[in-house]
Amino acid sequence: MGRRARDRRRQQQQQQRQERGGGGGDQAVRTGPGEVKQGREHRGRRADGGGVFLQGWAGGYPEIVKENELFERYYQELGIVPAGEWDAFMAALREPLPATLRITGYRSHAKEILHCLKETYFRELQDLEVDGQKVEMPQSLSWYPEELAWHTNLSRKILRKSPQLEKLHQFLVSETECGNISRQEAVSMIPPLLLDVSPHHKILDMCAAPGSKTAQLIEMLHADMNVPFPSGFVIANDVDNKRCYLLVHQAKRLNSPCIMVVNHDASSIPNLQIDVDGRKEILFYDRILCDVPCSGDGTMRKNIDVWKKWTTQNSLQLHGLQLRIATRGVEQLAEGGRMVYSTCSLNPIENEAVIASLLEKSQGALELADVSSELPGLKRMPGITKWKVMLKDGQWFEEWKDVPSNRQTQIRPTMFPVKDEEKLKTMNLERCLRILPHHQNTGGFFVAVLIKKSPMPWNKRQPKVHQKLPQRTGNTEVTAANSGNDCIFEEPTLAENEESKKMQELQNLDTEQSKKEGVCGPPPSKKMKLFGFKEDPFVFLPEDDPLFHPIQKFYALDPSFPKMNLLTRTQEGKKRQLYMVSKEIRNVLLNNSEKMKVINTGIKVWSRNSDGEQFGCAFRLAQEGIYTLYPFIHARIINVCIEDVKILLTQENPFLSKFSSETQKKVKDMAMGSIVLKYDPDPEKPDDLQCPIVLCGWQGKTSLRAFVPKNERLHYLRMMGVEVFKAKRKEEELENKTEEEVQHRLVQTEERMDVEDKEHDSITKMEAEIGEESSQSPVESSAMEIENKTENLDQSSKNANTHVSQESKDTDASNVKD
């Protein structure tokens, strides 16, 4: 549509609104029997050849009627709700879902956050009313360990809009950004808990986005904070490329070197290979989370669109995909391993039918685990053994033989329950869990826990690649492995061996020409390309890389530091960031770069400073990876008291004179550059913060500062009892200043510019004098100039210094960003 046509249409709409007397809300348009469409989709048209003209944008959508006759008829017939509870079940579905949060157990700070939450924020909710509704005190989920999960009747809308709850809302948002709190639905927390994860487990999350369950798995890997590199890892997969980046955002908050995000179709995710004592073998996972796509009728309380869109057709269309994903999952599960299958649906076609079909074709290789004793306090219903299939027109079928031939593309044999009573009994379908919304004020959910006792019958011989790896550790030669569902491996003949050797030699030549040693790039084959953004390669640092020696010397890294696990995302030019992965993730990356689309892995541990080489090391420490690096660093560590920490977190560039005498002594003989600031709690002072803190900082000539993101600063200050909410309010008040006040401040700033120019001249002169005094002393970077010039400036020029400091701070901040 051209510009003139748009203008004409806009004028017509304005005239129509004037004729109607102005705004008003959107109205629903009835386009036919039982079919309602929203007004915004058909704005400016008349419904049914006349009717009421649709109104403007101002009023929003009409409220969706929470009724669905087909839904009620279907579930009443199946009997998944106990007798006498139907009205309570439907009433719960019509109520909004309570807000639920989980305190991450990943960090040792979890107990401090819990204490702060209970004693500061929840206590203020006592006797509070919002919009005439009494706010109930938040309650911990009785079945979640250590009181680390809470729910409240406050909806997200009330939390965002209510002035009385603004302080709590800011706390939740800030702590969520830091990774200390996760806003996660209660039932969504169940599958990771039932996986029974240990730090040494190799874990696959097949359909991971948006990532709340993945975050739980990462926390479980890092249960012991004294172990920076647990031997286990998480591979988080999702078929949607865009949702993979949402997954990366969730995982990055936890700063783990043991997570890798990949982009594949879960139903055909390829077999990966790993190096085991110089031989390539197929990777089998100890734990697999299979949270499959579903119709989502258990989410009606938060996704109210499901009320009008729900039909049985959704489940019939998804059943095949769910079964394929679950089948692929158990194929990649190690013997003795555990897989959790889950959906946010109540429909047995998506739940028990998938599990029963999987158990039947496994021929005893799988069994349902009895988890009735796990998660005490969780109210659950057992799985059902009898169900029927219904089409969207209301037609029922009890057996496959009753389905007419013209319906056999919609309905499949695997959707029906097993008729053989003996076989049905051995399946133990009652061991499945169904969570009903009205039992504990949650969403609806289904969980089944499967144990693999032996290889699947179509894969009795476990596939192994008996190929000796090349001696060069950085090479990324990959042998093609079967990535389909059929994993039968036949013994190759002599002729096939010769042919495969020739093909491998050709492939190796191509690989050597196109890649440098230690480079793990995206798949080069056209067949392997997926839609989405092109990713930068993952380049591991070679052992003899000259980049590492100055870093090792500057920070006195322990000899056990795994330098082979350092990587960058660029092959050419200066390496600006250094990332770290665990040796197990490195093993997976090096052996599978051509068959796997890796979206992200590793945590940033060092970042290049623009003038860092002048201070003895070109790379400064990054806060994201400091908890991983700290156990290996033996130099440039300054132990600080809690008062020093408060100064570091509340002041941008404080002078050394503001710190304790002990801190000043430690800093006195230390060269300028990146440092570690460590706070250890004092057990004799129980009122002080009782968890250790490790911060990245920078020591200048006359000052000391911390390089910590804003939300993380606020987190530590809250834990120390410092009120940060008032400071936020002051920022908002400043932002709401009138335009005249802003202009007045700009005029004052311009008047100070002349003073700043004079001060700049004096600073330049002082730098020249310092350079003449000692040719061996390092020249300070632009970010540190402010520290030299302030020594001899008089009190009358402090305003100018403040402005120059801000410019210097902005320059330094630009180096902090990725």
C-alpha positions in Angstrom: 0.0 0.0 0.0 1.4 3.4 -1.0 1.8 6.5 1.2 -1.3 8.3 -0.3 -3.5 5.2 0.1 -2.4 4.9 3.8 -3.2 8.6 4.4 -6.6 8.3 2.8 -7.4 5.2 4.9 -6.2 7.0 8.1 -8.5 10.0 7.3 -11.5 7.6 6.7 -10.9 5.9 10.0 -10.7 9.3 11.8 -14.0 10.3 10.3 -15.6 7.1 11.2 -14.5 7.5 14.9 -15.8 11.1 14.9 -19.2 9.9 13.6 -19.4 7.2 16.3 -18.5 9.8 19.0 -15.0 8.6 19.7 -13.1 5.6 21.1 -14.3 2.6 23.0 -13.0 -0.9 23.2 -12.6 -3.6 20.6 -15.6 -5.8 20.0 -15.6 -9.4 19.0 -16.8 -10.1 15.5 -19.1 -13.0 15.0 -18.3 -14.4 11.5 -20.4 -17.5 11.7 -22.0 -20.0 13.9 -19.7 -20.6 17.0 -16.8 -18.7 15.4 -15.6 -15.5 17.1 -12.7 -13.4 15.8 -11.0 -10.4 17.6 -11.9 -6.9 16.4 -8.3 -5.9 15.7 -8.0 -8.5 13.0 -10.9 -7.1 11.1 -10.8 -3.4 12.0 -12.9 -1.1 9.7 -15.2 -3.9 8.4 -18.8 -4.6 9.2 -19.8 -7.9 10.7 -22.5 -10.0 8.9 -23.3 -7.3 6.3 -24.2 -4.6 8.8 -23.9 -4.8 12.6 -21.8 -2.7 14.8 -18.7 -1.0 13.4 -15.5 -2.0 15.2 -14.1 0.6 17.5 -10.6 2.0 18.1 -7.4 0.7 19.7 -7.8 2.3 23.1 -10.0 -0.2 24.9 -8.1 -3.4 24.3 -9.5 -6.9 23.7 -12.7 -8.2 25.2 -12.4 -10.8 27.9 -12.3 -14.4 26.6 -15.2 -16.5 27.8 -13.6 -19.5 29.7 -16.0 -22.1 28.4 -15.4 -25.0 26.0 -18.2 -27.6 25.8 -16.1 -30.1 23.8 -13.3 -30.0 26.5 -15.7 -30.7 29.3 -17.5 -33.5 27.5 -14.1 -35.1 26.6 -12.5 -35.1 30.0 -15.7 -36.0 31.8 -16.0 -39.1 29.6 -12.4 -40.1 30.2 -12.8 -39.8 34.0 -9.3 -38.4 34.8 -10.8 -36.2 37.5 -12.0 -38.1 40.6 -15.7 -38.3 41.2 -17.2 -35.3 43.0 -14.2 -33.0 42.1 -15.3 -31.9 38.6 -16.7 -28.5 39.7 -13.6 -27.8 41.7 -11.4 -28.8 38.8 -13.2 -26.5 36.3 -13.3 -23.6 38.9 -9.5 -23.9 39.3 -9.0 -23.8 35.6 -10.9 -20.5 35.4 -8.8 -18.8 38.1 -5.6 -17.1 37.2 -2.4 -19.0 37.9 -0.5 -18.0 41.0 2.9 -16.3 40.5 5.7 -18.8 41.4 9.4 -18.3 41.8 12.3 -20.5 42.5 15.5 -19.5 44.3 18.4 -21.0 42.4 20.4 -23.6 44.4 23.3 -23.1 42.0 25.1 -20.5 44.2 26.0 -20.6 47.8 24.0 -17.3 48.1 20.7 -19.2 47.9 20.2 -19.2 51.7 21.0 -15.5 52.0 18.5 -14.7 49.2 15.9 -16.8 51.0 16.5 -15.0 54.3 16.3 -11.6 52.6 13.1 -12.6 50.8 11.4 -13.8 53.9 12.5 -11.2 56.4 12.4 -8.1 54.1 10.0 -8.5 51.2 7.4 -11.0 52.3 7.1 -9.5 55.8 6.0 -6.2 54.2 3.1 -8.0 52.5 1.3 -8.7 55.8 -2.2 -7.1 55.9 -1.6 -5.5 52.5 -4.6 -5.0 50.2 -4.3 -4.4 46.4 -7.4 -3.3 44.5 -9.6 -4.4 47.4 -8.1 -7.9 47.4 -6.1 -9.0 50.4 -2.7 -10.2 49.5 -2.0 -13.7 50.9 1.4 -14.3 52.4 3.5 -16.2 50.0 3.8 -19.9 50.8 6.7 -22.3 50.1 5.9 -25.3 47.9 5.8 -28.1 50.4 7.3 -30.7 48.0 10.3 -28.6 46.8 13.5 -29.2 48.7 14.8 -26.6 51.3 12.0 -24.1 50.8 13.6 -22.8 47.6 10.3 -22.5 45.7 7.4 -20.1 46.6 4.0 -19.2 45.3 1.6 -16.3 45.9 -1.8 -15.3 44.7 -0.3 -12.2 43.1 -0.6 -12.3 39.4 2.1 -10.8 37.1 -0.3 -8.0 36.1 -0.8 -6.9 39.7 2.9 -7.2 40.5 3.8 -4.9 37.5 1.1 -2.3 38.0 0.6 -1.9 41.8 2.6 0.9 43.5 2.5 -1.0 46.8 4.3 -3.9 45.2 6.8 -1.9 43.2 9.7 -2.7 45.6 9.0 -6.5 45.5 8.7 -6.3 41.7 12.0 -4.5 41.3 13.6 -7.1 43.5 12.2 -10.0 41.5 13.2 -8.5 38.1 16.8 -7.6 39.3 17.4 -11.0 40.9 16.0 -12.8 37.9 18.5 -11.0 35.6 21.3 -12.1 38.0 20.2 -15.7 37.8 19.4 -15.9 41.5 15.7 -16.2 41.0 13.8 -18.0 38.3 10.1 -17.1 37.5 8.9 -20.6 36.8 5.6 -22.4 37.0 5.4 -24.8 39.9 4.6 -28.0 37.9 7.5 -27.2 35.5 9.9 -27.7 38.4 8.9 -31.4 38.8 10.7 -33.1 35.8 14.3 -32.0 36.7 13.7 -33.1 40.3 12.6 -36.6 39.2 15.6 -36.9 36.9 17.8 -37.4 40.1 20.8 -35.6 38.6 24.3 -35.9 40.0 27.3 -33.7 39.1 28.9 -36.5 37.0 25.9 -37.1 34.8 25.9 -36.5 31.0 22.5 -34.9 30.4 20.4 -34.2 27.2 17.5 -31.8 27.3 15.8 -32.6 24.0 13.2 -29.7 23.8 14.8 -27.2 26.1 13.5 -23.7 25.2 12.7 -21.4 26.9 15.1 -22.9 29.4 13.7 -22.9 33.0 14.1 -26.7 33.3 17.6 -26.5 31.8 18.6 -23.9 34.4 17.5 -26.4 37.1 19.7 -29.1 35.5 22.7 -26.8 35.5 22.2 -26.0 39.2 22.2 -29.7 40.0 25.5 -30.2 38.2 27.0 -27.4 40.3 25.6 -28.7 43.6 29.2 -28.5 45.1 30.4 -24.9 44.5 34.0 -26.0 45.4 34.2 -28.0 42.1 34.5 -25.4 39.3 34.4 -28.1 36.6 32.0 -31.0 37.3 32.6 -34.0 35.1 29.0 -33.9 33.9 27.4 -31.6 31.3 24.1 -30.5 29.8 23.4 -30.4 26.1 20.3 -28.3 25.6 18.6 -28.7 22.2 15.7 -27.0 20.5 14.4 -27.2 17.0 13.5 -23.5 16.8 16.5 -21.4 16.0 15.1 -18.2 17.5 14.0 -19.9 20.7 17.6 -21.2 21.1 18.8 -17.7 21.7 16.2 -17.4 24.5 17.6 -20.6 25.9 21.1 -19.1 25.7 19.9 -16.1 27.7 18.5 -18.3 30.4 21.6 -20.5 30.6 24.1 -17.6 30.6 22.6 -16.2 33.8 24.1 -19.2 35.6 27.6 -18.9 34.3 28.4 -22.5 33.8 31.2 -24.0 31.6 29.3 -27.2 31.3 26.4 -26.2 29.1 26.1 -26.3 25.3 23.1 -25.1 23.3 22.4 -26.8 20.0 19.8 -26.5 17.3 18.3 -29.7 15.9 15.0 -31.5 15.3 14.7 -33.6 18.5 13.1 -36.5 16.7 16.3 -37.0 14.6 19.0 -35.5 16.8 22.3 -37.1 15.6 24.4 -39.5 17.5 27.4 -37.7 18.9 30.9 -39.1 19.3 33.4 -38.6 22.1 37.1 -39.6 22.5 37.5 -42.4 25.0 41.2 -43.3 25.5 42.1 -42.4 22.0 39.1 -44.1 20.4 35.8 -42.6 19.2 32.7 -44.0 20.8 29.0 -43.0 20.6 27.9 -40.7 23.4 25.1 -42.2 25.5 23.4 -39.9 28.1 22.9 -40.8 31.8 19.9 -38.5 32.0 17.5 -37.3 29.4 14.7 -34.7 29.8 12.0 -35.2 27.2 9.6 -32.3 27.7 7.8 -32.6 24.3 5.7 -30.1 22.4 2.0 -30.6 23.4 -1.5 -29.2 23.1 -1.0 -27.4 26.4 -4.5 -27.8 27.8 -2.9 -27.9 31.3 -1.9 -24.3 30.8 -5.4 -22.8 30.5 -4.9 -20.8 33.6 -2.2 -18.7 32.0 -2.7 -19.2 28.3 -6.4 -18.4 28.1 -6.4 -18.7 24.3 -6.5 -22.4 24.8 -10.2 -22.1 25.9 -11.4 -21.1 22.5 -8.8 -23.0 20.4 -8.9 -26.4 22.2 -10.1 -29.4 20.2 -9.1 -33.1 20.3 -7.5 -32.6 16.8 -4.5 -31.0 18.5 -3.6 -34.1 20.4 -4.1 -36.4 17.4 -1.7 -34.3 15.3 1.0 -34.2 18.0 0.9 -37.8 19.1 3.2 -39.1 16.3 5.8 -36.4 16.9 5.8 -37.0 20.6 6.3 -40.7 20.1 9.2 -40.1 17.7 11.0 -37.7 20.0 10.5 -40.1 23.0 11.8 -43.0 20.9 14.9 -41.0 19.8 15.5 -40.2 23.5 15.5 -43.8 24.7 17.8 -44.7 21.9 20.4 -42.3 23.1 19.9 -43.2 26.8 22.7 -45.2 28.5 21.8 -48.6 30.1 20.7 -47.9 33.6 20.0 -44.3 32.7 16.8 -42.4 33.4 14.6 -40.4 31.0 11.7 -38.2 32.2 8.9 -37.7 29.7 6.6 -34.8 30.4 3.9 -32.6 28.9 1.7 -29.7 30.1 -1.3 -31.6 28.8 -3.9 -33.8 30.5 -4.8 -35.8 27.4 -3.9 -39.5 27.6 -3.4 -39.5 23.8 -0.3 -37.4 24.4 0.6 -39.1 27.7 -0.2 -42.7 28.5 -0.7 -43.6 24.9 2.9 -42.5 24.0 4.4 -44.3 27.1 2.4 -47.5 26.4 3.5 -47.6 22.8 7.1 -47.0 23.8 7.0 -49.7 26.4 5.4 -52.2 24.1 7.9 -51.8 21.3 10.9 -51.8 23.8 10.1 -55.5 24.5 11.2 -55.2 28.1 14.2 -52.9 27.6 12.3 -50.0 29.4 10.4 -49.9 32.6 8.4 -47.2 34.4 10.1 -46.2 37.6 8.0 -46.1 40.8 8.5 -42.5 42.1 5.6 -42.5 44.6 8.0 -42.0 47.5 9.8 -39.0 45.8 8.8 -35.4 46.3 6.7 -36.0 49.4 4.0 -33.4 49.7 3.2 -33.4 46.0 -0.4 -34.4 45.3 -0.6 -36.5 42.2 -3.0 -38.8 40.4 -1.9 -42.2 39.0 -1.8 -42.8 35.3 -4.9 -44.4 33.7 -5.1 -47.7 31.8 -8.3 -47.2 29.8 -9.2 -44.4 27.5 -11.0 -43.7 24.2 -10.2 -41.6 21.1 -12.5 -38.8 20.0 -12.5 -36.7 16.8 -13.2 -33.0 16.9 -16.8 -33.6 15.7 -17.5 -35.6 18.9 -17.2 -39.1 17.4 -15.7 -41.7 19.8 -13.6 -44.8 19.0 -12.7 -47.5 21.6 -10.5 -49.7 19.4 -8.4 -49.4 16.2 -10.6 -51.8 14.4 -13.6 -49.4 14.8 -11.8 -46.6 12.9 -13.1 -46.3 9.3 -10.4 -46.3 6.6 -11.0 -42.6 5.8 -10.1 -41.7 9.4 -7.0 -43.8 9.7 -4.6 -41.0 8.7 -5.8 -38.9 11.7 -6.1 -41.8 14.1 -3.2 -44.3 14.5 -3.1 -47.7 16.3 -0.6 -46.4 18.9 -3.2 -44.0 20.2 -5.3 -46.8 21.8 -4.7 -48.6 25.1 -3.2 -52.1 25.1 -5.9 -54.8 25.1 -3.8 -57.6 26.4 -4.5 -57.5 30.2 -1.2 -59.3 31.1 0.9 -57.0 29.0 -1.0 -54.0 30.3 -0.3 -55.1 33.9 3.4 -55.4 33.3 3.6 -51.9 32.0 2.6 -50.4 35.3 1.0 -47.3 33.7 -0.3 -46.3 37.1 3.3 -45.2 38.0 2.8 -42.2 35.7 2.0 -38.9 37.4 -0.9 -36.6 36.5 -1.1 -33.2 38.3 -4.5 -31.7 38.5 -4.9 -27.9 38.9 -7.3 -27.9 41.8 -5.3 -30.2 44.1 -2.5 -27.7 44.9 -3.5 -24.6 42.9 -1.1 -25.3 40.0 -1.3 -25.9 36.3 -2.1 -29.3 34.8 0.9 -31.6 34.1 1.9 -35.2 33.2 5.2 -36.9 34.1 6.5 -40.4 33.4 10.0 -41.7 34.6 11.5 -44.4 32.4 14.6 -46.6 33.2 16.6 -48.3 30.5 17.5 -51.8 31.5 19.0 -53.0 28.2 19.5 -51.8 24.6 16.4 -51.3 22.5 15.5 -54.4 20.4 16.3 -52.7 17.1 19.7 -51.7 18.5 20.8 -54.8 20.5 24.5 -54.2 19.5 25.5 -50.8 20.9 27.0 -48.8 18.0 30.7 -48.0 18.5 33.1 -46.4 16.1 36.4 -48.4 16.4 38.6 -45.8 14.8 41.9 -44.6 16.3 41.9 -40.9 16.7 44.7 -38.8 15.1 47.5 -37.8 17.5 46.9 -34.0 16.9 44.7 -33.0 19.8 43.2 -30.0 18.0 42.1 -31.6 14.9 38.3 -31.9 14.3 38.2 -35.0 12.1 34.7 -36.5 12.3 33.5 -39.9 11.3 30.0 -39.9 10.1 27.7 -41.8 12.4 24.2 -42.9 11.9 21.9 -40.0 13.0 18.5 -41.6 12.2 16.3 -43.7 14.3 17.6 -46.9 13.0 20.9 -47.5 14.8 21.8 -51.0 13.6 25.4 -51.3 12.7 26.7 -54.1 10.5 30.2 -55.4 10.3 31.8 -53.8 7.2 33.4 -56.0 4.6 37.0 -55.6 3.4 35.9 -53.8 0.3 33.8 -51.4 2.3 36.7 -50.8 4.6 39.0 -49.8 1.7 36.3 -47.5 0.2 35.7 -45.9 3.6 39.4 -45.3 4.0 39.6 -43.5 0.7 36.6 -41.4 1.4 38.0 -40.5 4.9 41.3 -39.5 3.3 39.6 -37.2 0.9 37.5 -35.7 3.7 40.6 -35.2 5.8 42.3 -33.3 2.9 39.3 -31.0 2.6 39.2 -30.5 6.4 42.9 -29.6 6.6 42.5 -27.1 3.8 39.5 -25.4 5.1 40.1 -25.4 8.9 42.9 -24.6 11.2 43.7 -26.9 14.1 41.3 -26.6 17.0 38.6 -24.9 15.0 35.0 -26.1 15.6 32.8 -24.3 13.0 29.3 -24.7 11.8 28.6 -27.7 9.5 30.0 -27.0 6.0 27.8 -29.5 4.2 24.7 -28.1 2.5 22.6 -31.0 3.9 23.5 -30.0 7.4 22.6 -26.3 7.1 19.6 -25.2 9.1 17.7 -21.9 9.0 18.8 -19.3 11.4 21.8 -17.0 12.1 25.3 -18.0 11.0 27.4 -18.8 14.1 31.0 -17.9 14.6 33.4 -20.8 14.9 34.7 -22.1 18.2 38.5 -21.9 18.2 40.4 -23.6 21.0 43.8 -22.1 21.9 46.7 -24.3 20.9 49.2 -25.3 23.6 51.9 -23.0 22.3 49.7 -19.9 21.8 51.8 -16.9 22.9 48.6 -15.2 24.1 48.4 -17.4 27.2 51.9 -17.1 28.8 51.5 -13.4 29.9 48.1 -14.3 31.4 49.5 -17.2 33.3 52.4 -15.2 34.7 50.3 -12.1 35.6 47.7 -14.0 37.6 50.0 -16.8 38.8 47.7 -19.5 37.5 47.9 -22.9 39.1 49.7 -25.6 37.0 46.5 -27.6 37.0 44.7 -24.9 35.2 43.1 -26.5 32.0 44.4 -24.1 29.4 43.4 -26.4 26.6 39.7 -25.6 27.5 40.1 -21.9 26.5 38.5 -20.9 23.3 37.6 -17.8 21.2 35.0 -17.1 18.6 37.3 -15.8 15.9 39.9 -17.3 13.6 41.5 -14.1 12.4 42.5 -10.8 14.0 42.9 -10.0 17.6 41.2 -12.3 20.1 39.0 -10.0 22.2 37.3 -12.5 24.5 38.5 -15.8 26.0 35.9 -18.3 27.0 36.2 -21.5 29.1 34.4 -24.9 28.8 34.8 -28.1 30.7 37.0 -30.8 29.2 33.9 -32.9 28.5 32.3 -30.2 26.5 35.6 -29.7 24.7 35.6 -33.4 23.9 32.1 -33.2 22.4 32.9 -30.0 20.4 36.1 -31.3 18.8 34.5 -34.6 17.7 31.2 -33.4 16.4 31.7 -30.0 14.8 30.5 -31.1 11.4 27.3 -32.9 12.4 26.0 -30.5 15.1 24.9 -26.9 14.9 26.2 -25.3 18.1 24.5 -22.1 19.1 26.5 -21.2 22.2 28.8 -22.7 24.8 31.4 -21.6 27.4 31.6 -18.7 29.8 33.6 -15.5 29.3 36.7 -15.5 31.7 39.0 -12.9 30.2 38.3 -9.8 28.1 40.9 -7.7 26.3 41.6 -4.3 27.7 42.4 -1.7 25.1 45.6 -0.6 26.9 46.1 -3.6 29.0 49.5 -4.7 27.7 51.0 -1.6 29.3 49.9 -3.0 32.7 51.6 -6.4 32.2 48.6 -8.3 30.8 46.4 -7.5 27.8 43.4 -9.3 29.4 41.4 -8.4 32.4 39.2 -10.8 34.4 35.5 -11.0 33.5 32.9 -11.2 36.3 30.9 -13.9 34.5 33.6 -16.5 34.9 35.3 -15.4 38.1 33.8 -18.1 40.3 35.2 -20.7 37.8 38.6 -19.0 37.6 39.1 -18.1 41.2 40.3 -21.6 42.5 43.2 -21.4 40.0 44.4 -17.8 40.7 47.2 -17.3 43.2 48.2 -13.7 42.6 46.4 -10.3 42.5 43.9 -11.3 45.2 42.8 -8.7 47.7 40.8 -9.8 50.8 38.3 -7.1 51.7 36.0 -6.5 54.7 32.2 -6.0 54.3 32.6 -2.2 54.6 35.0 -2.2 51.7 32.6 -4.2 49.6 29.9 -1.6 50.2 32.2 1.1 49.1 33.1 -0.8 46.0 29.5 -1.4 45.0 28.1 2.0 45.8 30.9 4.2 44.4 32.1 4.2 40.9 35.8 5.0 41.3 36.6 5.4 45.0 40.0 6.6 46.2 42.2 4.2 48.1 42.0 6.4 51.2 38.3 5.4 51.6 39.2 1.8 52.2 40.3 0.1 55.4 43.9 0.3 56.4 44.3 -3.5 55.8 43.2 -3.1 52.2 45.4 -0.1 51.6 48.4 -2.1 52.8 47.7 -5.0 50.5 47.2 -2.7 47.5 50.3 -0.6 48.2 52.9 -2.9 46.7 50.7 -4.3 43.9 51.1 -3.2 40.3 48.1 -1.6 38.5 45.8 -3.8 36.6 43.0 -6.3 36.9 42.5 -7.8 40.4 40.3 -10.2 42.4 38.4 -8.8 45.4 37.4 -11.6 47.9 35.1 -11.3 50.8 35.0 -14.1 53.4 32.3 -14.1 56.0 33.1 -13.8 59.7 31.3 -16.5 61.7 31.7 -14.3 64.8 29.5 -11.6 63.2 26.3 -13.5 62.4 24.5 -10.2 61.4 26.9 -9.7 58.5 26.6 -11.4 55.2 27.4 -15.1 55.7 28.3 -16.1 52.1 31.6 -15.5 50.3 31.8 -13.0 47.5 34.3 -12.8 44.6 34.4 -9.7 42.5 36.5 -8.6 39.5 38.1 -5.2 40.0 40.8 -2.8 38.7 43.5 -1.3 40.8 44.7 2.2 39.7 47.4 4.4 41.1 45.1 6.2 43.6 41.8 4.3 43.4 40.2 0.9 43.4 37.0 -0.1 41.6 34.8 -3.2 40.9 33.7 -4.3 37.5 30.3 -5.8 38.3 27.1 -5.5 36.3 24.4 -3.3 37.8 21.9 -6.0 38.8 24.6 -8.0 40.4 25.7 -4.9 42.4 22.1 -4.5 43.6 22.0 -8.2 44.5 25.1 -8.0 46.8 23.9 -4.8 48.4 20.5 -6.3 49.2 22.2 -9.2 50.8 24.2 -6.8 53.0 21.1 -5.0 54.1 21.7 -1.9 52.0 18.4 -0.3 50.8 18.6 0.1 47.0 14.9 0.8 46.3 15.1 4.5 47.3 18.1 5.0 45.0 15.9 3.6 42.1 13.1 6.1 43.0 15.6 9.0 42.9 16.7 7.9 39.4 13.1 7.9 38.3 12.5 11.4 39.8 15.5 12.7 37.9 14.2 11.2 34.7 10.9 13.0 35.2 12.5 16.5 35.5 11.0 19.1 33.4 12.6 20.1 30.1 13.5 23.5 31.5 15.5 21.9 34.3 17.3 19.7 31.9 18.2 22.7 29.7 19.4 24.6 32.8 21.8 21.7 33.6 23.1 21.6 30.1 23.9 25.3 30.3 25.8 24.7 33.6 27.7 21.9 31.9 28.8 24.1 29.1 30.0 26.7 31.5 32.2 24.0 33.2 33.8 23.0 29.9 36.3 25.9 30.0 37.4 24.8 33.5 37.8 21.2 32.2 40.0 22.3 29.3 42.3 24.0 31.8 42.4 20.9 34.0 43.1 18.7 31.0 46.2 20.8 30.2 47.5 20.3 33.8 46.8 16.6 33.6 48.8 16.3 30.4 51.7 18.2 32.0 51.7 15.9 35.0 51.7 12.8 32.7 54.8 14.1 30.9 56.5 14.7 34.3 55.7 11.2 35.4 57.1 9.8 32.2 60.4 11.6 32.7 60.7 10.4 36.3 60.7 6.7 35.3 61.0 5.2 31.9 60.2 1.8 33.2 56.9 2.6 34.9 53.9 1.6 32.8 52.0 4.3 31.0 48.4 4.5 32.2 45.5 3.9 29.9 42.9 6.5 29.2 40.5 4.8 31.6 43.0 5.4 34.4 44.0 9.0 33.7 41.5 10.3 36.2 43.4 8.6 39.1 46.7 10.5 38.4 45.3 14.0 37.9 43.3 14.1 41.1 46.3 14.0 43.4 47.3 17.7 43.1 44.0 19.4 42.1 42.5 21.8 44.6 39.0 21.8 45.9 37.7 24.4 43.6 38.0 22.2 40.5 36.1 19.1 41.8 33.1 19.7 39.7 35.2 19.6 36.5 36.9 16.5 37.7 33.5 14.8 38.2 32.6 15.4 34.6 35.9 14.2 33.3 35.6 11.1 35.5 32.2 10.4 33.9 33.8 10.5 30.5 36.6 8.2 31.7 34.0 5.9 33.3 32.1 5.6 30.0 35.3 4.8 28.1 36.1 2.0 30.7 32.5 0.8 30.6 32.8 0.3 26.8 35.7 -2.1 27.4 33.5 -4.1 29.9 30.9 -4.9 27.3 31.1 -7.9 25.0 
